[in-house]
Amino acid sequence: MRATWSQLWSFDRPIRLLMVNQLTINLGFYMLMPYPADHLSSDLGLAARLVGLTLGVRNLSQQGMFLVCGSLADRLGYKPMILTGLALRTVGFTLLGVADVLPVLVPASALTGLAGAFFNPAARAYLAQEAGERKVEACAAFNVFYQLGIMVGPLIGLLLGGIAFQLTCLVAAGLFAMLILAQASTRHGLGQGAVDTCAGARPRADADGAVLHPDGSGRRCEPGGHISAGRPGRLRGGHRAHPAEHWAAHAGDHGDLPVRDGHHRRARR
């Protein structure tokens, strides 16, 4: 674990913040999400079909919107999408804690899922963009923090749930609110979408013939002097995909980063 912390501090501040962000996100998420079924059925007395509906809406809104939100992140910028996702989950968890009627519980559950679709592709694409040549190393360290949150979160939720489910919801919402402040306070140009410029850049071409930004990041110069959010990969069928869209298209059920060599080879072809 000491080596992991040493590795963390070897990265720039935006990458460190993303890793701590993901640890806290998973702490807040997994301290709550293993227990809503019991709360909905035992505390609120909902029928099993309504419990399934409430929890199923969360899965649908997250997994079903990954590709859409990943595409938006490449066009609107990574940081705004991350902040929006954190805000949606703060609201969703708060509503889950205070609501006791289905018309409020279902939208609250949908918000918690949609939040993940907003910040998961954006955070991973932002990480890959910031890490540069250390992309694989950063992704590996990122997954350590990701899994640590999954492991510790349910234990904290078990302790808080022994007091009240509502307390667990509010603590989780508080963690996400703190993350909004931490993420909003960072000031870094990348991840803001196409706000940088290639004006005056000396042309460099990649294997596909596109003009690259002179900073060596692999970002592409678009018409009008703007840059793309990152170097595109390929989706199935040969269509082009930018980093967040590419991650969303390959995201598995556990949200792990697609860092296997095969994925990177497909992105470079």
CORRA-V499350 format. One record per residue. OMEGA is omega in whole degrees, 0 to 359 (999 if undefined). D_LAST is the distance of its C-alpha to the last C-alpha in Angstrom with 2 decimals. Layout:
omega:OMEGA d_last:D_LAST
omega:OMEGA d_last:D_LAST
//
This chain:
omega:179 d_last:36.10
omega:179 d_last:37.30
omega:179 d_last:34.10
omega:179 d_last:32.14
omega:177 d_last:34.38
omega:178 d_last:34.03
omega:179 d_last:30.26
omega:184 d_last:30.64
omega:177 d_last:32.81
omega:179 d_last:30.41
omega:176 d_last:28.09
omega:184 d_last:28.93
omega:179 d_last:31.17
omega:180 d_last:28.67
omega:178 d_last:26.73
omega:180 d_last:30.10
omega:178 d_last:31.24
omega:180 d_last:28.24
omega:177 d_last:28.91
omega:175 d_last:32.63
omega:184 d_last:31.91
omega:176 d_last:30.02
omega:182 d_last:32.83
omega:177 d_last:35.42
omega:182 d_last:33.59
omega:173 d_last:33.53
omega:182 d_last:37.11
omega:183 d_last:38.28
omega:187 d_last:36.39
omega:171 d_last:37.31
omega:183 d_last:40.85
omega:194 d_last:41.41
omega:175 d_last:39.25
omega:192 d_last:40.69
omega:181 d_last:44.13
omega:181 d_last:44.23
omega:179 d_last:45.01
omega:179 d_last:48.18
omega:183 d_last:49.11
omega:183 d_last:48.66
omega:185 d_last:50.61
omega:185 d_last:53.25
omega:184 d_last:53.89
omega:176 d_last:53.35
omega:179 d_last:54.34
omega:176 d_last:51.52
omega:184 d_last:51.19
omega:181 d_last:48.32
omega:179 d_last:46.69
omega:174 d_last:46.76
omega:178 d_last:45.32
omega:178 d_last:42.45
omega:183 d_last:41.98
omega:182 d_last:41.94
omega:179 d_last:39.43
omega:178 d_last:37.27
omega:179 d_last:36.91
omega:180 d_last:35.36
omega:181 d_last:32.66
omega:183 d_last:31.98
omega:179 d_last:31.81
omega:184 d_last:29.31
omega:182 d_last:26.95
omega:184 d_last:27.23
omega:182 d_last:26.38
omega:185 d_last:23.35
omega:180 d_last:20.83
omega:183 d_last:23.36
omega:175 d_last:24.22
omega:177 d_last:20.67
omega:178 d_last:20.07
omega:181 d_last:23.43
omega:179 d_last:22.66
omega:183 d_last:19.81
omega:183 d_last:22.35
omega:182 d_last:25.60
omega:184 d_last:24.68
omega:185 d_last:24.34
omega:177 d_last:27.89
omega:179 d_last:29.76
omega:177 d_last:28.01
omega:181 d_last:28.84
omega:178 d_last:32.42
omega:178 d_last:32.80
omega:179 d_last:31.72
omega:180 d_last:34.16
omega:179 d_last:36.90
omega:181 d_last:36.41
omega:175 d_last:36.66
omega:179 d_last:39.74
omega:182 d_last:41.42
omega:180 d_last:40.42
omega:178 d_last:41.74
omega:179 d_last:44.90
omega:178 d_last:45.59
omega:181 d_last:45.08
omega:186 d_last:47.72
omega:185 d_last:50.31
omega:176 d_last:49.88
omega:178 d_last:51.90
omega:185 d_last:51.41
omega:181 d_last:48.63
omega:176 d_last:47.99
omega:182 d_last:46.98
omega:182 d_last:45.35
omega:176 d_last:42.78
omega:179 d_last:41.47
omega:178 d_last:41.54
omega:178 d_last:39.41
omega:179 d_last:36.95
omega:180 d_last:36.72
omega:178 d_last:35.88
omega:180 d_last:32.97
omega:178 d_last:31.70
omega:179 d_last:31.86
omega:178 d_last:29.30
omega:179 d_last:26.88
omega:189 d_last:27.47
omega:182 d_last:27.02
omega:178 d_last:24.72
omega:182 d_last:21.33
omega:181 d_last:22.55
omega:182 d_last:23.78
omega:177 d_last:20.64
omega:176 d_last:18.42
omega:179 d_last:21.27
omega:181 d_last:21.36
omega:180 d_last:17.72
omega:182 d_last:18.22
omega:186 d_last:21.55
omega:178 d_last:20.69
omega:182 d_last:18.26
omega:181 d_last:17.81
omega:186 d_last:19.92
omega:183 d_last:17.68
omega:178 d_last:17.88
omega:179 d_last:21.56
omega:179 d_last:22.30
omega:178 d_last:20.80
omega:178 d_last:22.94
omega:178 d_last:26.00
omega:181 d_last:25.44
omega:175 d_last:25.59
omega:179 d_last:28.83
omega:178 d_last:30.45
omega:182 d_last:29.09
omega:177 d_last:30.73
omega:177 d_last:33.84
omega:178 d_last:34.50
omega:183 d_last:34.24
omega:187 d_last:36.73
omega:184 d_last:39.27
omega:181 d_last:39.21
omega:179 d_last:41.06
omega:177 d_last:43.72
omega:179 d_last:44.49
omega:178 d_last:44.56
omega:179 d_last:46.98
omega:181 d_last:49.33
omega:180 d_last:49.22
omega:176 d_last:49.49
omega:177 d_last:52.72
omega:178 d_last:54.16
omega:177 d_last:52.68
omega:180 d_last:49.47
omega:178 d_last:49.92
omega:178 d_last:49.86
omega:180 d_last:46.50
omega:184 d_last:45.07
omega:176 d_last:46.53
omega:178 d_last:45.40
omega:178 d_last:41.81
omega:178 d_last:42.03
omega:177 d_last:43.46
omega:180 d_last:40.53
omega:177 d_last:38.11
omega:178 d_last:40.47
omega:178 d_last:40.44
omega:177 d_last:36.65
omega:180 d_last:36.80
omega:181 d_last:39.09
omega:182 d_last:37.03
omega:180 d_last:33.74
omega:184 d_last:35.56
omega:180 d_last:37.15
omega:182 d_last:33.98
omega:182 d_last:33.28
omega:187 d_last:29.82
omega:182 d_last:27.93
omega:182 d_last:24.42
omega:181 d_last:23.99
omega:183 d_last:26.28
omega:186 d_last:23.78
omega:179 d_last:23.56
omega:175 d_last:26.77
omega:182 d_last:25.62
omega:176 d_last:25.55
omega:183 d_last:23.78
omega:179 d_last:27.09
omega:182 d_last:27.94
omega:174 d_last:24.58
omega:186 d_last:23.83
omega:171 d_last:20.73
omega:184 d_last:17.60
omega:174 d_last:14.38
omega:184 d_last:10.76
omega:180 d_last:8.22
omega:178 d_last:8.56
omega:180 d_last:12.26
omega:179 d_last:13.22
omega:183 d_last:16.17
omega:175 d_last:15.90
omega:185 d_last:18.94
omega:182 d_last:21.03
omega:177 d_last:21.51
omega:182 d_last:18.36
omega:183 d_last:17.24
omega:177 d_last:13.92
omega:185 d_last:15.61
omega:175 d_last:15.43
omega:180 d_last:18.66
omega:177 d_last:19.66
omega:180 d_last:22.50
omega:176 d_last:25.85
omega:179 d_last:24.84
omega:178 d_last:23.53
omega:173 d_last:20.40
omega:182 d_last:18.09
omega:179 d_last:18.62
omega:181 d_last:15.26
omega:184 d_last:11.69
omega:169 d_last:10.20
omega:179 d_last:7.93
omega:170 d_last:7.95
omega:178 d_last:11.16
omega:180 d_last:12.29
omega:175 d_last:12.91
omega:180 d_last:9.98
omega:181 d_last:11.92
omega:178 d_last:10.98
omega:176 d_last:12.24
omega:191 d_last:13.60
omega:182 d_last:14.25
omega:178 d_last:17.48
omega:179 d_last:16.48
omega:179 d_last:13.42
omega:183 d_last:15.96
omega:181 d_last:18.55
omega:182 d_last:16.61
omega:184 d_last:16.17
omega:176 d_last:19.58
omega:183 d_last:22.05
omega:184 d_last:25.79
omega:176 d_last:26.40
omega:181 d_last:24.09
omega:179 d_last:22.42
omega:178 d_last:19.36
omega:185 d_last:16.12
omega:179 d_last:15.67
omega:186 d_last:15.05
omega:182 d_last:12.51
omega:180 d_last:10.86
omega:181 d_last:10.28
omega:178 d_last:8.82
omega:178 d_last:6.34
omega:181 d_last:5.41
omega:184 d_last:5.76
omega:183 d_last:3.79
omega:999 d_last:0.00
//
